[in-house]
Amino acid sequence: MSGCLLVLGASSGIGQALLQLAVEKGWQAIGVSRQARPATLVSSIVWQQLDYHQQDLQALEQTLPEICLQYQPQVLFICHGLLQLAEVKAEKTIRQLDVAGAGRSWWVNYLVPMLHLKTIWSYLLQQPCKVLVLSAKVGSNTDNQLGGWYSYRAAKAALNMAVKTAAIELQRQQRQTWIATVHPGTTDTLLAAPFTKNLPVGQLQTTAETALRLWQVAEHLQAADHGALLNWDGKQLPY
């Protein structure tokens, strides 16, 4: 079976691996990112650079619907995430909570994915497809037993709730399009790099391994998963 995959936030490690996997499976692969096309990607991958960090989001709002209508993807992944940078801390204590850092985390982890979803909404109503938004298990209120990471946890929890809300709205108008958030597992990317030192053997996955697991989640996505928070193995996680 062949089809078309669209990845938003495509320059991420997981995003690139999903595109490469799609090509290997004979699918058409479309990547959208504010970053330039990585030199390592195969030439058959279509790449669109869009700077959605500008205050004016007009280019995003015009171009993404055009891409969807032109290529008509059956599967979409939204792959944005930020845990820690020089100016953004994964807080160990509330004393480290910073307005600028929290705002940046909120923008990348919550608002950007939802703005992308808003922009492609008309396509989702027209064309049955599957949409998976990368989230995190640490965004589960029920699962939080360790604390810390205030901004990242809160932003991912907000993302989970917003996608659930969007799923309810979508179901009223298009029952053949399914959307869910998904925890990809701990992956060997820049996001996870500062936190992998003491992981149990076998827990850290390569981007290729994670892409394959996420592909399988997409393949088996069904109506019962609509609006859910899914684990990398496709099982539903608690909110």
C-alpha atoms as an extended CHARMM CRD file, in Angstrom:
* protein
*
       239  EXT
         1         1  MET       CA              0.0000000000        0.0000000000        0.0000000000  PROA      1               0.0000000000
         2         2  SER       CA              1.3000000000        3.4480000000       -0.8710000000  PROA      2               0.0000000000
         3         3  GLY       CA              0.1590000000        6.8960000000        0.1230000000  PROA      3               0.0000000000
         4         4  CYS       CA              1.3620000000       10.3180000000        1.1660000000  PROA      4               0.0000000000
         5         5  LEU       CA              2.8460000000       11.3600000000        4.5080000000  PROA      5               0.0000000000
         6         6  LEU       CA              3.0330000000       14.9930000000        5.6500000000  PROA      6               0.0000000000
         7         7  VAL       CA              5.3200000000       15.8770000000        8.5600000000  PROA      7               0.0000000000
         8         8  LEU       CA              5.0800000000       19.2950000000       10.2230000000  PROA      8               0.0000000000
         9         9  GLY       CA              8.1410000000       20.1070000000       12.2970000000  PROA      9               0.0000000000
        10        10  ALA       CA             10.0360000000       17.9240000000        9.8590000000  PROA      10              0.0000000000
        11        11  SER       CA             13.5890000000       18.9860000000       10.7740000000  PROA      11              0.0000000000
        12        12  SER       CA             13.3490000000       17.2430000000       14.1660000000  PROA      12              0.0000000000
        13        13  GLY       CA             15.1530000000       13.9400000000       14.5090000000  PROA      13              0.0000000000
        14        14  ILE       CA             11.9040000000       11.9980000000       14.6350000000  PROA      14              0.0000000000
        15        15  GLY       CA             10.4100000000       14.0480000000       11.8070000000  PROA      15              0.0000000000
        16        16  GLN       CA             13.3150000000       13.3070000000        9.4900000000  PROA      16              0.0000000000
        17        17  ALA       CA             13.2300000000        9.6060000000       10.3710000000  PROA      17              0.0000000000
        18        18  LEU       CA              9.5020000000        9.4410000000        9.5730000000  PROA      18              0.0000000000
        19        19  LEU       CA             10.1100000000       10.9930000000        6.1630000000  PROA      19              0.0000000000
        20        20  GLN       CA             12.9250000000        8.5710000000        5.3920000000  PROA      20              0.0000000000
        21        21  LEU       CA             10.7750000000        5.6220000000        6.4690000000  PROA      21              0.0000000000
        22        22  ALA       CA              7.9190000000        6.7730000000        4.2530000000  PROA      22              0.0000000000
        23        23  VAL       CA             10.2290000000        6.8090000000        1.2300000000  PROA      23              0.0000000000
        24        24  GLU       CA             11.4930000000        3.3250000000        2.0820000000  PROA      24              0.0000000000
        25        25  LYS       CA              7.8910000000        2.1160000000        2.1200000000  PROA      25              0.0000000000
        26        26  GLY       CA              7.1620000000        3.6440000000       -1.2760000000  PROA      26              0.0000000000
        27        27  TRP       CA              5.1450000000        6.5840000000        0.0380000000  PROA      27              0.0000000000
        28        28  GLN       CA              5.3810000000       10.1750000000       -1.0620000000  PROA      28              0.0000000000
        29        29  ALA       CA              6.9400000000       12.2170000000        1.7470000000  PROA      29              0.0000000000
        30        30  ILE       CA              6.3640000000       15.9340000000        2.3790000000  PROA      30              0.0000000000
        31        31  GLY       CA              8.2610000000       17.8370000000        5.0800000000  PROA      31              0.0000000000
        32        32  VAL       CA              7.4450000000       21.3160000000        6.3980000000  PROA      32              0.0000000000
        33        33  SER       CA              9.8000000000       23.1570000000        8.7530000000  PROA      33              0.0000000000
        34        34  ARG       CA             11.0960000000       26.6060000000        9.5780000000  PROA      34              0.0000000000
        35        35  GLN       CA             14.5810000000       25.1200000000        9.0790000000  PROA      35              0.0000000000
        36        36  ALA       CA             16.2810000000       24.6330000000        5.7360000000  PROA      36              0.0000000000
        37        37  ARG       CA             16.2330000000       21.1910000000        4.1700000000  PROA      37              0.0000000000
        38        38  PRO       CA             18.7580000000       18.8660000000        5.9050000000  PROA      38              0.0000000000
        39        39  ALA       CA             21.4600000000       17.6740000000        3.5050000000  PROA      39              0.0000000000
        40        40  THR       CA             21.0390000000       14.0800000000        4.7110000000  PROA      40              0.0000000000
        41        41  LEU       CA             17.4940000000       13.6860000000        3.3780000000  PROA      41              0.0000000000
        42        42  VAL       CA             16.9390000000       11.7980000000        0.1290000000  PROA      42              0.0000000000
        43        43  SER       CA             16.1060000000       13.9700000000       -2.8680000000  PROA      43              0.0000000000
        44        44  SER       CA             12.6450000000       12.4850000000       -3.3920000000  PROA      44              0.0000000000
        45        45  ILE       CA             11.3540000000       14.1080000000       -0.1880000000  PROA      45              0.0000000000
        46        46  VAL       CA              9.4540000000       17.3230000000       -0.9150000000  PROA      46              0.0000000000
        47        47  TRP       CA             10.5690000000       20.0950000000        1.4720000000  PROA      47              0.0000000000
        48        48  GLN       CA              8.8240000000       23.3710000000        2.2760000000  PROA      48              0.0000000000
        49        49  GLN       CA             10.5290000000       25.9170000000        4.5310000000  PROA      49              0.0000000000
        50        50  LEU       CA              8.1060000000       28.1430000000        6.4500000000  PROA      50              0.0000000000
        51        51  ASP       CA              9.0810000000       30.4760000000        9.2810000000  PROA      51              0.0000000000
        52        52  TYR       CA              6.0570000000       30.1410000000       11.5530000000  PROA      52              0.0000000000
        53        53  HSD       CA              7.9380000000       31.9160000000       14.3830000000  PROA      53              0.0000000000
        54        54  GLN       CA              7.2510000000       35.2700000000       12.7760000000  PROA      54              0.0000000000
        55        55  GLN       CA              4.4910000000       37.3440000000       14.2910000000  PROA      55              0.0000000000
        56        56  ASP       CA              2.7510000000       37.3500000000       10.9160000000  PROA      56              0.0000000000
        57        57  LEU       CA              1.5180000000       33.7970000000       10.3100000000  PROA      57              0.0000000000
        58        58  GLN       CA             -0.0350000000       34.6290000000        6.9550000000  PROA      58              0.0000000000
        59        59  ALA       CA              2.4550000000       32.5590000000        4.9590000000  PROA      59              0.0000000000
        60        60  LEU       CA              1.7180000000       29.5060000000        7.0810000000  PROA      60              0.0000000000
        61        61  GLU       CA             -2.0320000000       29.9770000000        6.7610000000  PROA      61              0.0000000000
        62        62  GLN       CA             -1.7930000000       30.2590000000        2.9860000000  PROA      62              0.0000000000
        63        63  THR       CA              0.8100000000       27.6200000000        2.2050000000  PROA      63              0.0000000000
        64        64  LEU       CA             -0.1690000000       24.6560000000        4.3980000000  PROA      64              0.0000000000
        65        65  PRO       CA             -3.7030000000       24.2930000000        2.9910000000  PROA      65              0.0000000000
        66        66  GLU       CA             -2.2170000000       24.4930000000       -0.5170000000  PROA      66              0.0000000000
        67        67  ILE       CA              0.2470000000       21.7060000000        0.3130000000  PROA      67              0.0000000000
        68        68  CYS       CA             -2.5290000000       19.5300000000        1.7130000000  PROA      68              0.0000000000
        69        69  LEU       CA             -4.7780000000       20.0360000000       -1.3000000000  PROA      69              0.0000000000
        70        70  GLN       CA             -1.9340000000       19.4080000000       -3.7440000000  PROA      70              0.0000000000
        71        71  TYR       CA             -0.5680000000       16.2070000000       -2.1850000000  PROA      71              0.0000000000
        72        72  GLN       CA             -3.6090000000       14.9810000000       -0.1920000000  PROA      72              0.0000000000
        73        73  PRO       CA             -1.7410000000       13.1960000000        2.6170000000  PROA      73              0.0000000000
        74        74  GLN       CA             -3.4580000000       10.2670000000        4.2990000000  PROA      74              0.0000000000
        75        75  VAL       CA             -1.2060000000       10.4780000000        7.3760000000  PROA      75              0.0000000000
        76        76  LEU       CA              0.0490000000       13.6140000000        9.1180000000  PROA      76              0.0000000000
        77        77  PHE       CA              2.5360000000       13.9120000000       11.9690000000  PROA      77              0.0000000000
        78        78  ILE       CA              3.0240000000       17.1350000000       13.9330000000  PROA      78              0.0000000000
        79        79  CYS       CA              6.4780000000       16.8540000000       15.4980000000  PROA      79              0.0000000000
        80        80  HSD       CA              7.2480000000       19.9220000000       17.6040000000  PROA      80              0.0000000000
        81        81  GLY       CA              8.9480000000       19.7390000000       20.9770000000  PROA      81              0.0000000000
        82        82  LEU       CA             11.2600000000       21.7240000000       23.2460000000  PROA      82              0.0000000000
        83        83  LEU       CA             12.4450000000       20.5720000000       26.6630000000  PROA      83              0.0000000000
        84        84  GLN       CA             15.6220000000       22.5150000000       27.3420000000  PROA      84              0.0000000000
        85        85  LEU       CA             17.8830000000       25.0700000000       25.6560000000  PROA      85              0.0000000000
        86        86  ALA       CA             20.3430000000       27.6180000000       26.9970000000  PROA      86              0.0000000000
        87        87  GLU       CA             17.4870000000       30.0380000000       27.7030000000  PROA      87              0.0000000000
        88        88  VAL       CA             14.8710000000       27.3710000000       28.5430000000  PROA      88              0.0000000000
        89        89  LYS       CA             15.3300000000       25.1560000000       31.5970000000  PROA      89              0.0000000000
        90        90  ALA       CA             13.7140000000       21.8460000000       32.4580000000  PROA      90              0.0000000000
        91        91  GLU       CA             12.9490000000       23.0740000000       35.9710000000  PROA      91              0.0000000000
        92        92  LYS       CA             13.8670000000       20.8390000000       38.8950000000  PROA      92              0.0000000000
        93        93  THR       CA             12.1310000000       23.2020000000       41.3190000000  PROA      93              0.0000000000
        94        94  ILE       CA              9.5110000000       25.9320000000       41.1060000000  PROA      94              0.0000000000
        95        95  ARG       CA             12.2750000000       28.3670000000       42.0920000000  PROA      95              0.0000000000
        96        96  GLN       CA             13.6600000000       27.9250000000       38.5690000000  PROA      96              0.0000000000
        97        97  LEU       CA             10.3830000000       28.8890000000       36.8790000000  PROA      97              0.0000000000
        98        98  ASP       CA             11.0870000000       31.7040000000       34.4430000000  PROA      98              0.0000000000
        99        99  VAL       CA              8.5500000000       33.7530000000       32.4940000000  PROA      99              0.0000000000
       100       100  ALA       CA             10.5250000000       33.9030000000       29.2470000000  PROA      100             0.0000000000
       101       101  GLY       CA             11.5140000000       30.2280000000       29.3440000000  PROA      101             0.0000000000
       102       102  ALA       CA              7.9960000000       29.0830000000       30.2030000000  PROA      102             0.0000000000
       103       103  GLY       CA              6.5880000000       31.2130000000       27.3990000000  PROA      103             0.0000000000
       104       104  ARG       CA              8.9940000000       29.7020000000       24.8710000000  PROA      104             0.0000000000
       105       105  SER       CA              8.0850000000       26.1880000000       26.0190000000  PROA      105             0.0000000000
       106       106  TRP       CA              4.3850000000       27.0080000000       25.7760000000  PROA      106             0.0000000000
       107       107  TRP       CA              4.8540000000       28.3750000000       22.2460000000  PROA      107             0.0000000000
       108       108  VAL       CA              6.7630000000       25.3780000000       20.8660000000  PROA      108             0.0000000000
       109       109  ASN       CA              5.0620000000       22.5530000000       22.7670000000  PROA      109             0.0000000000
       110       110  TYR       CA              1.4690000000       23.7700000000       22.6680000000  PROA      110             0.0000000000
       111       111  LEU       CA              0.7030000000       26.7560000000       20.4570000000  PROA      111             0.0000000000
       112       112  VAL       CA              2.6990000000       25.8610000000       17.3470000000  PROA      112             0.0000000000
       113       113  PRO       CA              1.1620000000       22.3630000000       17.0210000000  PROA      113             0.0000000000
       114       114  MET       CA             -2.3180000000       23.7660000000       17.5560000000  PROA      114             0.0000000000
       115       115  LEU       CA             -1.7780000000       26.6070000000       15.0720000000  PROA      115             0.0000000000
       116       116  HSD       CA             -0.7090000000       23.9910000000       12.5320000000  PROA      116             0.0000000000
       117       117  LEU       CA             -3.8510000000       22.0080000000       13.2980000000  PROA      117             0.0000000000
       118       118  LYS       CA             -5.9890000000       25.1220000000       12.9160000000  PROA      118             0.0000000000
       119       119  THR       CA             -4.3530000000       25.8960000000        9.5710000000  PROA      119             0.0000000000
       120       120  ILE       CA             -5.0550000000       22.4460000000        8.0770000000  PROA      120             0.0000000000
       121       121  TRP       CA             -8.5260000000       22.1630000000        9.6330000000  PROA      121             0.0000000000
       122       122  SER       CA            -10.3980000000       22.7010000000        6.3740000000  PROA      122             0.0000000000
       123       123  TYR       CA             -8.4340000000       19.8550000000        4.7890000000  PROA      123             0.0000000000
       124       124  LEU       CA             -9.2100000000       17.5290000000        7.7090000000  PROA      124             0.0000000000
       125       125  LEU       CA            -12.9120000000       18.1780000000        7.1540000000  PROA      125             0.0000000000
       126       126  GLN       CA            -12.6610000000       17.3520000000        3.4530000000  PROA      126             0.0000000000
       127       127  GLN       CA            -10.2610000000       14.4320000000        3.3250000000  PROA      127             0.0000000000
       128       128  PRO       CA            -10.3360000000       11.3930000000        5.6570000000  PROA      128             0.0000000000
       129       129  CYS       CA             -6.8990000000       10.9800000000        7.2220000000  PROA      129             0.0000000000
       130       130  LYS       CA             -4.9940000000       10.1570000000       10.4040000000  PROA      130             0.0000000000
       131       131  VAL       CA             -3.2600000000       12.8610000000       12.4360000000  PROA      131             0.0000000000
       132       132  LEU       CA             -0.7500000000       12.1270000000       15.1860000000  PROA      132             0.0000000000
       133       133  VAL       CA              0.5850000000       14.9680000000       17.3240000000  PROA      133             0.0000000000
       134       134  LEU       CA              3.7820000000       14.1990000000       19.2270000000  PROA      134             0.0000000000
       135       135  SER       CA              3.2690000000       14.8090000000       22.9330000000  PROA      135             0.0000000000
       136       136  ALA       CA              4.8300000000       13.2670000000       26.0570000000  PROA      136             0.0000000000
       137       137  LYS       CA              3.8570000000       10.8870000000       28.8180000000  PROA      137             0.0000000000
       138       138  VAL       CA              5.0540000000       13.4780000000       31.3400000000  PROA      138             0.0000000000
       139       139  GLY       CA              2.0910000000       15.5970000000       30.2170000000  PROA      139             0.0000000000
       140       140  SER       CA             -0.2320000000       13.1120000000       31.9530000000  PROA      140             0.0000000000
       141       141  ASN       CA             -1.5620000000       14.4580000000       35.2620000000  PROA      141             0.0000000000
       142       142  THR       CA             -2.3370000000       10.9420000000       36.4400000000  PROA      142             0.0000000000
       143       143  ASP       CA              1.1170000000        9.5870000000       35.6430000000  PROA      143             0.0000000000
       144       144  ASN       CA              3.0460000000       12.4310000000       37.3080000000  PROA      144             0.0000000000
       145       145  GLN       CA              4.7870000000       10.8760000000       40.3140000000  PROA      145             0.0000000000
       146       146  LEU       CA              8.1870000000       12.5970000000       40.0820000000  PROA      146             0.0000000000
       147       147  GLY       CA              7.3970000000       16.3100000000       39.7250000000  PROA      147             0.0000000000
       148       148  GLY       CA              9.7570000000       18.7860000000       38.0910000000  PROA      148             0.0000000000
       149       149  TRP       CA              9.7900000000       19.9970000000       34.4890000000  PROA      149             0.0000000000
       150       150  TYR       CA              6.9930000000       22.4800000000       35.2400000000  PROA      150             0.0000000000
       151       151  SER       CA              6.8060000000       24.2500000000       31.8860000000  PROA      151             0.0000000000
       152       152  TYR       CA              7.2530000000       21.1830000000       29.6840000000  PROA      152             0.0000000000
       153       153  ARG       CA              4.7330000000       19.1090000000       31.6270000000  PROA      153             0.0000000000
       154       154  ALA       CA              2.1790000000       21.9150000000       31.6390000000  PROA      154             0.0000000000
       155       155  ALA       CA              2.5680000000       22.6600000000       27.9220000000  PROA      155             0.0000000000
       156       156  LYS       CA              2.2190000000       18.9940000000       26.9510000000  PROA      156             0.0000000000
       157       157  ALA       CA             -0.7940000000       18.6040000000       29.2550000000  PROA      157             0.0000000000
       158       158  ALA       CA             -2.3600000000       21.6100000000       27.5190000000  PROA      158             0.0000000000
       159       159  LEU       CA             -1.5830000000       20.0460000000       24.1360000000  PROA      159             0.0000000000
       160       160  ASN       CA             -3.2440000000       16.7800000000       25.1560000000  PROA      160             0.0000000000
       161       161  MET       CA             -6.3610000000       18.6370000000       26.2750000000  PROA      161             0.0000000000
       162       162  ALA       CA             -6.4830000000       20.8390000000       23.1700000000  PROA      162             0.0000000000
       163       163  VAL       CA             -6.1620000000       17.8740000000       20.8000000000  PROA      163             0.0000000000
       164       164  LYS       CA             -8.8930000000       16.0600000000       22.7320000000  PROA      164             0.0000000000
       165       165  THR       CA            -11.0990000000       19.1400000000       22.3550000000  PROA      165             0.0000000000
       166       166  ALA       CA            -10.3270000000       19.3570000000       18.6410000000  PROA      166             0.0000000000
       167       167  ALA       CA            -11.1880000000       15.6650000000       18.2610000000  PROA      167             0.0000000000
       168       168  ILE       CA            -14.6440000000       16.2830000000       19.7350000000  PROA      168             0.0000000000
       169       169  GLU       CA            -15.2570000000       19.1590000000       17.3320000000  PROA      169             0.0000000000
       170       170  LEU       CA            -13.9320000000       17.1750000000       14.3860000000  PROA      170             0.0000000000
       171       171  GLN       CA            -16.1500000000       14.1820000000       15.1310000000  PROA      171             0.0000000000
       172       172  ARG       CA            -19.2460000000       16.3220000000       14.6760000000  PROA      172             0.0000000000
       173       173  GLN       CA            -18.2980000000       17.0870000000       11.0720000000  PROA      173             0.0000000000
       174       174  GLN       CA            -15.9250000000       14.3860000000        9.7910000000  PROA      174             0.0000000000
       175       175  ARG       CA            -16.0220000000       10.9300000000       11.3510000000  PROA      175             0.0000000000
       176       176  GLN       CA            -13.3930000000        9.4580000000        9.0200000000  PROA      176             0.0000000000
       177       177  THR       CA            -10.5450000000       11.6910000000       10.2180000000  PROA      177             0.0000000000
       178       178  TRP       CA             -8.9270000000       10.5780000000       13.4710000000  PROA      178             0.0000000000
       179       179  ILE       CA             -6.5330000000       12.5780000000       15.5920000000  PROA      179             0.0000000000
       180       180  ALA       CA             -4.5600000000       11.6700000000       18.7160000000  PROA      180             0.0000000000
       181       181  THR       CA             -1.5300000000       12.7250000000       20.7230000000  PROA      181             0.0000000000
       182       182  VAL       CA              1.2640000000       10.1780000000       21.0450000000  PROA      182             0.0000000000
       183       183  HSD       CA              4.1980000000        9.6580000000       23.3940000000  PROA      183             0.0000000000
       184       184  PRO       CA              7.0980000000        8.5630000000       21.1450000000  PROA      184             0.0000000000
       185       185  GLY       CA              9.2300000000        7.1160000000       23.9350000000  PROA      185             0.0000000000
       186       186  THR       CA             12.7480000000        8.2090000000       24.8650000000  PROA      186             0.0000000000
       187       187  THR       CA             14.5710000000        8.7960000000       21.5990000000  PROA      187             0.0000000000
       188       188  ASP       CA             18.1810000000        9.6620000000       20.8300000000  PROA      188             0.0000000000
       189       189  THR       CA             17.5620000000       13.2720000000       19.7800000000  PROA      189             0.0000000000
       190       190  LEU       CA             18.8010000000       16.7030000000       20.8540000000  PROA      190             0.0000000000
       191       191  LEU       CA             15.6830000000       17.0790000000       23.0220000000  PROA      191             0.0000000000
       192       192  ALA       CA             16.4930000000       13.9990000000       25.1070000000  PROA      192             0.0000000000
       193       193  ALA       CA             20.2970000000       14.2070000000       25.0190000000  PROA      193             0.0000000000
       194       194  PRO       CA             20.8260000000       15.9280000000       28.4160000000  PROA      194             0.0000000000
       195       195  PHE       CA             18.6400000000       13.3500000000       30.2040000000  PROA      195             0.0000000000
       196       196  THR       CA             19.7740000000        9.9580000000       28.8970000000  PROA      196             0.0000000000
       197       197  LYS       CA             22.8280000000        9.2800000000       31.0810000000  PROA      197             0.0000000000
       198       198  ASN       CA             21.1860000000        6.9550000000       33.6060000000  PROA      198             0.0000000000
       199       199  LEU       CA             18.5290000000        5.3180000000       31.4530000000  PROA      199             0.0000000000
       200       200  PRO       CA             18.0450000000        1.5530000000       31.7370000000  PROA      200             0.0000000000
       201       201  VAL       CA             19.6220000000       -0.4530000000       28.9350000000  PROA      201             0.0000000000
       202       202  GLY       CA             17.3020000000       -0.6780000000       25.9520000000  PROA      202             0.0000000000
       203       203  GLN       CA             15.0770000000        2.2730000000       26.8600000000  PROA      203             0.0000000000
       204       204  LEU       CA             16.7830000000        4.7670000000       24.5400000000  PROA      204             0.0000000000
       205       205  GLN       CA             15.6170000000        4.2590000000       20.9500000000  PROA      205             0.0000000000
       206       206  THR       CA             17.1870000000        5.4790000000       17.7330000000  PROA      206             0.0000000000
       207       207  THR       CA             15.1620000000        7.8730000000       15.6110000000  PROA      207             0.0000000000
       208       208  ALA       CA             14.6810000000        5.0900000000       13.0510000000  PROA      208             0.0000000000
       209       209  GLU       CA             13.3200000000        2.7340000000       15.7280000000  PROA      209             0.0000000000
       210       210  THR       CA             10.9550000000        5.4060000000       17.0250000000  PROA      210             0.0000000000
       211       211  ALA       CA              9.7730000000        6.2640000000       13.5100000000  PROA      211             0.0000000000
       212       212  LEU       CA              8.9120000000        2.6140000000       12.8700000000  PROA      212             0.0000000000
       213       213  ARG       CA              6.9530000000        2.3800000000       16.1230000000  PROA      213             0.0000000000
       214       214  LEU       CA              5.0530000000        5.5870000000       15.3270000000  PROA      214             0.0000000000
       215       215  TRP       CA              4.3230000000        4.3420000000       11.8250000000  PROA      215             0.0000000000
       216       216  GLN       CA              2.7610000000        1.2400000000       13.3460000000  PROA      216             0.0000000000
       217       217  VAL       CA              0.6760000000        3.4070000000       15.6940000000  PROA      217             0.0000000000
       218       218  ALA       CA             -0.6100000000        5.3070000000       12.6610000000  PROA      218             0.0000000000
       219       219  GLU       CA             -1.3600000000        2.0850000000       10.7930000000  PROA      219             0.0000000000
       220       220  HSD       CA             -3.4680000000        0.7430000000       13.6670000000  PROA      220             0.0000000000
       221       221  LEU       CA             -5.1300000000        4.0350000000       14.6350000000  PROA      221             0.0000000000
       222       222  GLN       CA             -8.8900000000        3.5670000000       14.8410000000  PROA      222             0.0000000000
       223       223  ALA       CA            -12.0350000000        5.3970000000       15.8910000000  PROA      223             0.0000000000
       224       224  ALA       CA            -11.6200000000        4.2550000000       19.5120000000  PROA      224             0.0000000000
       225       225  ASP       CA             -8.3110000000        6.1540000000       19.6710000000  PROA      225             0.0000000000
       226       226  HSD       CA             -9.7830000000        9.4470000000       18.4410000000  PROA      226             0.0000000000
       227       227  GLY       CA             -8.7570000000       12.1750000000       20.8930000000  PROA      227             0.0000000000
       228       228  ALA       CA             -6.7160000000        9.8200000000       23.0760000000  PROA      228             0.0000000000
       229       229  LEU       CA             -3.1760000000       10.1210000000       24.4350000000  PROA      229             0.0000000000
       230       230  LEU       CA             -1.3640000000        7.0740000000       23.0540000000  PROA      230             0.0000000000
       231       231  ASN       CA              1.8620000000        5.4100000000       24.0620000000  PROA      231             0.0000000000
       232       232  TRP       CA              4.4890000000        4.4750000000       21.4670000000  PROA      232             0.0000000000
       233       233  ASP       CA              3.0450000000        0.9480000000       21.3990000000  PROA      233             0.0000000000
       234       234  GLY       CA             -0.4530000000        2.2170000000       20.5820000000  PROA      234             0.0000000000
       235       235  LYS       CA             -1.9290000000        1.6870000000       24.0500000000  PROA      235             0.0000000000
       236       236  GLN       CA             -3.9470000000        4.5050000000       25.5510000000  PROA      236             0.0000000000
       237       237  LEU       CA             -2.3640000000        6.4660000000       28.4040000000  PROA      237             0.0000000000
       238       238  PRO       CA             -4.2720000000        8.2230000000       31.1960000000  PROA      238             0.0000000000
       239       239  TYR       CA             -4.7490000000       11.9730000000       31.0680000000  PROA      239             0.0000000000
